[in-house]
């Protein structure tokens, strides 16, 4: 009897000691954080400025081969709608896929989303995102020198600071 007891007691202790109900240390966060960082407002403002300059949806904002917004697309479009209600503007859809029917159905999804928010359907068009872009001569220069690198010869004297700009 003592031999059985002496043999089983360590196993019982081992099994009970290893049964921990503490939370995982590497568990992903769930929900929103209670405390918000002071710099969050600044980053939100910066993100909104970038989104206002871009105002573009593309194939990555949709589930592949379907006219259904992805989670990223829904979040982005929700933020664009809020910005459009405040500042106006239009959304551009850039499609890499050549399927005309799919492109038209995706544009319809965007129009329906805007209509639910009370925005006009003509605020959507197909095209490239906004911005200044690049002039043709800049693009030709890049294409001509593509794959080459020619460092400037400074004669061994390195100038830094405002003097390098001629000031």
Phi, psi and omega in degrees: 000316179296325180294318178294317179295316180294331180281322186273332182300313178299325179292320178296316179296317181297315180293321179289323182288330182275353181270077182266137178253017179290150182292154178293143178283334182256022180290141179291152179290149180238133178075195181267148177289143179290314182265128178257140181288149181299331184275358183298321180297322180294317181291326176297317178297318179294318179296319179296320178297318178294320180293322177296323179288329184269301181045053185226139169245149179222187183301329182294341179275002179236155174292134184307135177063017181222151177271049181237130179295139173280174179299320177296318180296319178296315180297315181295316181293323176300316180292322177297319179299315179299319179291322179292324178295330181271318188245347184083193178113190180218157180256136176251141177247122179254121183248130173270331181283138183271003182287105185299320181297316179295319179298314180297320179293323177293320177296323176298321177298317179295316180298317178298320179298316178294322180297322177297332180269000179083021179257151184288153181290334182285002178277007179237135174213157178273134179162180181282158178296161182286181180119168183293322181078205183233138178287156183300321182294327176293318179295320179294322179295318178296316181295322181290326183258013182297127178087003178241154177219122178236101180291150178286141177270116182256003178071020177087350180255119181262125178252132177227167181087197183298335182296332180292343179258008177081022181255000000 
